[in-house]
Each structure stands twice: as structure tokens, then as C-alpha cells.
């Protein structure tokens, strides 16, 4: 691990761990800015990690235990050990179907844009891609959820495995690089990528967005657009500091969305999506389960009191199960054996 400043600061210091990607560092810088604004006497030291998912830019994330194992595990271990006081995560990378003994998400920042966006290689227009329904074009993504939606939106396109940090993926697209495959060989080059708008915003690349998918077109990943800060459950001093930057609306939405994952026992290879919005005292939660081929599709929308998010999430998850979600999720577990 490497400290952003190169050395630990004496006095009151909060060490926060993060992945070393440009997007992760931008998110962590925002956490640090908010912490310093709420406590001017606090020194924030950013500690960069090269996680297993960063080191291995070829394999599917399932090999590392999903997003949790690929991007979260090492930083969590350092937080449990006391090397760090806090850990920054993109909430969509934090598994929602498992307990996290000894840790607690003590802050969630105000939600950035939750939707996905389409990025095109130079020379390709959105009209051309749409007119062809994707035929003859390759669209890259590593997310099974995005792949499932792409096969519904562009049924003639070839959806290919595509890995890398946000800025790295765009650079590979522009250069026309091929993507190495987990079992050997290569695929591509890609003609387009699907990426989180919030990530593109964080790294200053919104000018590359050719199309913003609406929630109706492509329902976001659970927690997408929310930055989460985790700390030790019994570190009351850090919990108190982080509580000062916690956003209530983000937390309510996240609790509803993540409850769906908990009910469904969704895993990293399950195309599960969920998005909650608040309007006054009411919350609307929309969630879906798809098979990766895009053929099987179940979606549920419910409304309820905003101050009872888990209850709403549980109801949506149970309705998805009643409509056959368990069978779709079971089929996606084949690769785990």
C-alpha cells in the first residue's frame, strides 16, 4: 500500500484506503474534502491499494469471488486489522448478500448519476449503431447485468468481455486494442462500451458519452452512483466523523436496493438491477432479474414510505421470487461449480 502523501501525518489523522484507479482516487478525494470541511483539524491520509481485480485485467470477476473479492477484500482486511481507519468503496462493488463481520458502512455520499452511458469509438455514430440494431458491431462490458440489457437493446450486436479501469477502457477503445480472454485468446476490438455515467463524470470524460441510458432502458446496478465509506464497527470515533458526511437520501435508497439483493441471495454473476427514488415521504423502488442472454426478464415496481426502505426492498424481492427470479439466478450459478 502507498500513502497519497508519501508519509503518515502526525496529529489527528484518518487513514482511508482506496483502489488506485483514477476514478477511485477522485471519489476518495471527495470523501477527504467533505471530512476536512466538517473537521478542519483532521488530516486525511489516502492509502492506495492495487487489488486483485486491478492486478488481473483479464479474468472474469467470478474467479476472485466477484466484485467483493476483486475490489473490496484487501482494503476491508486492512480496515479490520486497524491499518486503516476507513475504506472507500463504490457501493455497487460491495456485496449485498453477505454479512460483513466487524465492519459497518458509516457514510454514504450524496448519490451521483445512477444511470449507464454508451461510449463509442471514434468515427462511429449512434445513428449507425441503432440502424443496424448492433449488427456487425462489438460492445464491451464486464457486467453481466449490462450484457443482459444490451442483448435486449441491440439484439444483433456481439457483446464481448471487456475489463479495465474507466480511463483504461476508453483508451483501449480509442486505440482499437483487443481484450485478452480468461481462457486464452483475444476478442475485439470493441466498437462501443457501456459504462457508469458517474464514473465518467469523476474522471472528466463526459464528453465521450454518446447516449445516456434511461432507467427504463437499462436499470442500474444496486447502489450505482453511491460512494460508501466503511470502518470498524467498534471504532466509535471514526464512526462519529463519518456520520457527519452521511447523506440520508442515499442511505435510504441504498437500504431499499440492497435489501433486494439480500432477499434474492444474488451473487456477482446474477444480472440483478435495482433503483430507488424518493419524492417527499414516498419511495419508489424498481428492480429486475434477467438471464445473461436477455431472454428471461422479470421486473417489479413498488412504492412505500421512504422511512421504511428495507420493508419496501423485502416486498420487491419477494415479488421477484414469486415471479420466478430464483430459477433465473440458479441458472447463473453454473460457473461457480
C-alpha positions as CSV (number, residue, x, y, z in Angstrom):
1,X,0.0,0.0,0.0
2,X,1.1,3.5,-0.7
3,X,0.0,6.7,1.0
4,X,-1.1,9.5,-1.2
5,X,1.1,12.0,0.6
6,X,4.0,9.5,0.8
7,X,4.1,9.6,4.6
8,X,1.7,9.5,7.5
9,X,0.7,12.8,9.0
10,X,1.2,13.4,12.7
11,X,-1.6,14.5,14.9
12,X,-5.3,13.8,14.2
13,X,-5.2,11.6,11.2
14,X,-7.7,9.4,9.4
15,X,-6.2,6.8,7.0
16,X,-8.6,5.9,4.3
17,X,-7.9,3.1,1.9
18,X,-8.9,3.0,-1.8
19,X,-8.2,1.4,-5.1
20,X,-5.5,3.2,-7.1
21,X,-7.6,3.9,-10.2
22,X,-8.3,7.5,-11.3
23,X,-12.0,7.1,-10.6
24,X,-11.4,5.6,-7.1
25,X,-8.9,8.3,-6.2
26,X,-11.4,11.0,-7.4
27,X,-14.1,9.5,-5.2
28,X,-11.7,9.3,-2.2
29,X,-10.6,12.9,-2.7
30,X,-14.3,13.9,-2.4
31,X,-14.6,12.0,0.8
32,X,-11.4,13.7,2.1
33,X,-12.8,17.1,1.1
34,X,-16.0,16.5,3.0
35,X,-14.2,15.2,6.1
36,X,-11.9,18.2,6.2
37,X,-14.8,20.6,5.7
38,X,-16.6,19.0,8.7
39,X,-13.5,18.8,10.8
40,X,-10.8,21.3,9.8
41,X,-8.3,19.9,12.4
42,X,-8.4,16.5,10.7
43,X,-5.6,15.2,8.5
44,X,-6.8,12.7,5.9
45,X,-4.2,10.3,4.5
46,X,-5.2,8.4,1.4
47,X,-3.7,4.9,1.1
48,X,-3.8,3.4,-2.3
49,X,-4.2,-0.4,-2.9
50,X,-3.7,-2.5,-6.0
51,X,-6.5,-5.0,-5.5
52,X,-6.7,-8.4,-7.1
53,X,-9.2,-7.1,-9.7
54,X,-6.7,-4.3,-10.6
55,X,-3.8,-6.7,-11.0
56,X,-5.8,-9.2,-13.1
57,X,-7.3,-7.3,-16.1
58,X,-8.2,-10.5,-18.0
59,X,-10.2,-12.9,-15.8
60,X,-13.9,-12.7,-15.1
61,X,-14.5,-11.3,-11.6
62,X,-16.1,-14.6,-10.5
63,X,-12.5,-16.0,-10.3
64,X,-11.8,-13.6,-7.5
65,X,-15.0,-14.1,-5.6
66,X,-16.9,-11.5,-7.5
67,X,-16.6,-7.7,-7.2
68,X,-16.2,-8.1,-3.4
69,X,-13.2,-10.4,-3.7
70,X,-11.7,-8.5,-6.7
71,X,-12.1,-4.9,-5.5
72,X,-13.0,-4.8,-1.8
73,X,-11.4,-7.7,0.2
74,X,-7.9,-6.4,0.7
75,X,-9.0,-2.9,1.7
76,X,-11.5,-4.4,4.1
77,X,-8.8,-6.7,5.7
78,X,-6.6,-3.6,6.3
79,X,-9.5,-1.8,8.0
80,X,-10.3,-4.8,10.2
81,X,-6.6,-5.0,11.2
82,X,-6.5,-1.4,12.2
83,X,-4.0,-0.3,9.5
84,X,-6.7,1.9,8.1
85,X,-9.5,3.8,9.9
86,X,-11.8,3.7,6.9
87,X,-12.2,2.3,3.4
88,X,-13.7,3.9,0.3
89,X,-15.8,1.7,-2.0
90,X,-18.2,2.2,-4.9
91,X,-21.3,0.8,-3.2
92,X,-22.2,-1.3,-6.3
93,X,-18.9,-3.2,-5.7
94,X,-19.9,-4.1,-2.1
95,X,-21.7,-7.5,-1.9
96,X,-25.3,-7.2,-0.6
97,X,-26.0,-10.8,0.1
98,X,-23.5,-11.4,2.9
99,X,-22.7,-10.1,6.4
100,X,-19.5,-8.0,7.0
101,X,-18.4,-9.0,10.5
102,X,-16.6,-6.3,12.3
103,X,-17.3,-3.6,9.7
104,X,-20.1,-1.1,9.1
105,X,-20.8,1.4,6.2
106,X,-20.7,4.6,8.3
107,X,-21.2,7.1,5.5
108,X,-22.8,7.2,2.0
109,X,-22.2,10.3,0.0
110,X,-25.0,12.1,-2.0
111,X,-25.7,10.0,-5.0
112,X,-24.2,10.9,-8.3
113,X,-25.9,9.9,-11.6
114,X,-27.0,6.3,-11.3
115,X,-27.5,5.5,-15.0
116,X,-25.3,3.8,-17.5
117,X,-23.9,5.5,-20.7
118,X,-22.7,4.4,-24.1
119,X,-19.3,5.4,-25.3
120,X,-18.4,5.0,-29.0
121,X,-15.1,4.5,-30.7
122,X,-14.0,7.5,-32.9
123,X,-15.8,7.5,-36.3
124,X,-18.9,5.6,-35.2
125,X,-22.2,7.3,-34.8
126,X,-25.1,6.4,-32.5
127,X,-27.5,6.5,-35.5
128,X,-25.3,3.9,-37.4
129,X,-25.3,1.6,-34.4
130,X,-29.0,1.9,-33.8
131,X,-29.9,1.5,-37.5
132,X,-28.0,-1.8,-37.6
133,X,-29.5,-2.9,-34.3
134,X,-25.9,-3.5,-33.4
135,X,-25.3,-6.0,-36.3
136,X,-21.6,-6.2,-37.1
137,X,-20.6,-4.3,-34.0
138,X,-19.0,-5.4,-30.7
139,X,-20.0,-3.8,-27.5
140,X,-17.7,-4.3,-24.5
141,X,-18.7,-4.8,-20.8
142,X,-17.6,-6.9,-17.9
143,X,-21.0,-6.6,-16.1
144,X,-23.5,-9.4,-16.6
145,X,-26.3,-7.0,-15.9
146,X,-25.2,-4.7,-18.7
147,X,-24.6,-7.6,-21.1
148,X,-28.2,-8.8,-20.4
149,X,-29.7,-5.4,-21.2
150,X,-27.5,-4.9,-24.2
151,X,-28.8,-8.1,-25.7
152,X,-32.3,-6.7,-25.4
153,X,-31.5,-3.2,-26.7
154,X,-29.1,-4.3,-29.5
155,X,-30.1,-7.9,-30.3
156,X,-27.8,-8.1,-33.4
157,X,-24.7,-6.9,-31.6
158,X,-21.9,-9.1,-30.2
159,X,-21.4,-8.4,-26.5
160,X,-17.8,-9.0,-25.5
161,X,-15.9,-9.4,-22.2
162,X,-14.1,-6.1,-21.5
163,X,-12.0,-5.2,-18.4
164,X,-10.1,-2.3,-17.0
165,X,-10.4,0.9,-15.0
166,X,-12.7,3.5,-16.6
167,X,-10.0,5.6,-18.2
168,X,-8.1,2.5,-19.3
169,X,-11.2,1.1,-21.0
170,X,-11.7,4.3,-23.0
171,X,-8.1,4.4,-24.0
172,X,-8.2,0.7,-25.2
173,X,-11.4,1.6,-27.2
174,X,-9.7,4.5,-28.9
175,X,-6.6,2.6,-29.8
176,X,-8.5,-0.3,-31.1
177,X,-6.9,-2.7,-28.7
178,X,-8.2,-6.3,-28.3
179,X,-9.2,-7.7,-25.0
180,X,-7.5,-10.8,-23.7
181,X,-9.9,-13.6,-22.7
182,X,-9.7,-15.6,-19.4
183,X,-9.3,-18.9,-21.3
184,X,-6.7,-17.5,-23.7
185,X,-7.0,-15.7,-27.0
186,X,-8.4,-12.3,-27.7
187,X,-11.6,-10.6,-28.7
188,X,-12.4,-7.3,-30.2
189,X,-11.6,-4.6,-30.8
190,X,-14.7,-3.0,-29.3
191,X,-16.8,-0.5,-31.2
192,X,-18.6,0.7,-28.0
193,X,-18.6,0.4,-24.3
194,X,-21.2,0.7,-21.6
195,X,-20.0,2.5,-18.5
196,X,-21.4,4.2,-15.4
197,X,-22.1,7.9,-16.1
198,X,-20.9,8.7,-12.6
199,X,-17.5,7.1,-13.3
200,X,-17.1,9.1,-16.5
201,X,-18.0,12.3,-14.6
202,X,-15.4,11.6,-11.9
203,X,-12.6,11.3,-14.5
204,X,-13.7,14.2,-16.6
205,X,-14.8,12.2,-19.6
206,X,-18.5,13.1,-20.0
207,X,-17.7,14.5,-23.5
208,X,-17.3,10.9,-24.7
209,X,-20.9,9.9,-23.8
210,X,-22.9,9.3,-27.0
211,X,-26.1,8.2,-25.2
212,X,-27.4,8.1,-21.6
213,X,-29.5,5.1,-21.0
214,X,-32.7,5.9,-19.1
215,X,-33.6,3.8,-16.1
216,X,-36.3,2.3,-18.4
217,X,-33.8,1.2,-21.0
218,X,-31.2,-0.2,-18.6
219,X,-31.9,-0.4,-14.9
220,X,-28.8,0.5,-12.9
221,X,-26.8,-1.8,-10.6
222,X,-27.8,-1.7,-6.9
223,X,-26.0,1.2,-5.3
224,X,-24.6,2.6,-8.5
225,X,-23.6,6.2,-8.2
226,X,-23.2,6.0,-4.4
227,X,-19.8,6.3,-2.7
228,X,-19.6,4.3,0.6
229,X,-17.2,4.6,3.4
230,X,-16.7,1.6,5.7
231,X,-15.0,1.5,9.1
232,X,-14.6,-0.9,12.0
233,X,-17.9,-1.4,13.8
234,X,-16.4,-0.6,17.2
235,X,-14.3,2.4,16.1
236,X,-16.7,5.0,17.5
237,X,-14.5,8.0,16.9
238,X,-14.3,7.3,13.2
239,X,-18.0,6.4,13.0
240,X,-18.8,9.8,14.5
241,X,-16.6,11.6,12.0
242,X,-18.1,9.7,9.1
243,X,-21.7,10.3,10.3
244,X,-21.0,14.0,9.7
245,X,-20.8,13.4,5.9
246,X,-23.5,10.7,5.6
247,X,-26.3,11.5,3.2
248,X,-29.7,10.4,4.4
249,X,-31.3,10.2,1.0
250,X,-28.5,8.0,-0.3
251,X,-28.7,5.7,2.7
252,X,-32.5,5.2,2.4
253,X,-32.2,4.4,-1.3
254,X,-29.3,2.0,-0.7
255,X,-31.0,0.2,2.1
256,X,-34.0,-0.5,-0.1
257,X,-32.0,-1.6,-3.1
258,X,-29.6,-3.8,-1.1
259,X,-32.5,-5.5,0.7
260,X,-33.5,-6.8,-2.7
261,X,-30.0,-8.4,-3.1
262,X,-30.3,-9.9,0.4
263,X,-33.7,-11.5,-0.3
264,X,-32.7,-12.8,-3.7
265,X,-29.3,-14.0,-2.4
266,X,-27.8,-12.5,-5.5
267,X,-24.2,-13.1,-6.4
268,X,-21.8,-11.5,-8.8
269,X,-22.9,-13.5,-11.8
270,X,-26.6,-12.7,-11.3
271,X,-28.0,-10.0,-13.6
272,X,-29.9,-8.1,-10.8
273,X,-30.7,-4.4,-11.0
274,X,-32.4,-2.0,-8.7
275,X,-33.0,1.7,-8.3
276,X,-34.9,3.6,-5.6
277,X,-36.0,7.2,-5.9
278,X,-37.5,9.5,-3.2
279,X,-40.3,12.0,-3.6
280,X,-41.1,13.6,-0.2
281,X,-42.2,10.9,2.2
282,X,-42.6,8.3,-0.6
283,X,-40.1,6.0,-2.1
284,X,-40.4,4.2,-5.4
285,X,-38.3,1.0,-5.9
286,X,-37.8,-0.7,-9.2
287,X,-35.9,-3.9,-9.5
288,X,-35.3,-6.6,-12.1
289,X,-33.7,-10.0,-12.7
290,X,-32.5,-11.1,-16.1
291,X,-30.7,-14.0,-17.6
292,X,-27.5,-13.1,-19.4
293,X,-28.9,-13.9,-22.8
294,X,-31.5,-11.2,-22.2
295,X,-34.5,-13.6,-22.9
296,X,-35.7,-14.1,-19.3
297,X,-36.8,-10.9,-17.8
298,X,-38.7,-10.1,-14.6
299,X,-39.3,-6.6,-13.3
300,X,-41.2,-5.3,-10.2
301,X,-42.0,-1.7,-9.2
302,X,-43.5,-0.8,-5.8
303,X,-44.0,2.3,-3.7
304,X,-43.9,2.7,0.0
305,X,-43.0,5.0,2.9
306,X,-39.5,6.4,2.5
307,X,-38.7,5.8,6.1
308,X,-39.2,2.1,5.8
309,X,-36.8,1.2,2.9
310,X,-35.9,-2.3,4.0
311,X,-39.5,-3.3,4.2
312,X,-40.1,-2.0,0.7
313,X,-37.0,-3.8,-0.6
314,X,-38.1,-7.0,1.0
315,X,-41.5,-6.8,-0.6
316,X,-40.0,-6.2,-4.0
317,X,-37.5,-9.0,-3.6
318,X,-40.3,-11.4,-2.5
319,X,-42.4,-10.5,-5.5
320,X,-39.5,-11.1,-7.8
321,X,-39.1,-14.6,-6.2
322,X,-42.8,-15.2,-6.7
323,X,-42.4,-14.4,-10.4
324,X,-39.6,-16.9,-10.9
325,X,-36.4,-14.9,-10.1
326,X,-34.9,-17.9,-8.2
327,X,-34.9,-20.0,-11.3
328,X,-33.1,-17.4,-13.3
329,X,-30.5,-16.8,-10.6
330,X,-29.9,-20.6,-10.1
331,X,-29.1,-20.9,-13.8
332,X,-26.4,-18.3,-13.5
333,X,-24.6,-20.2,-10.7
334,X,-23.4,-22.9,-13.1
335,X,-19.9,-21.3,-13.5
336,X,-19.4,-21.4,-9.7
337,X,-19.1,-25.2,-9.6
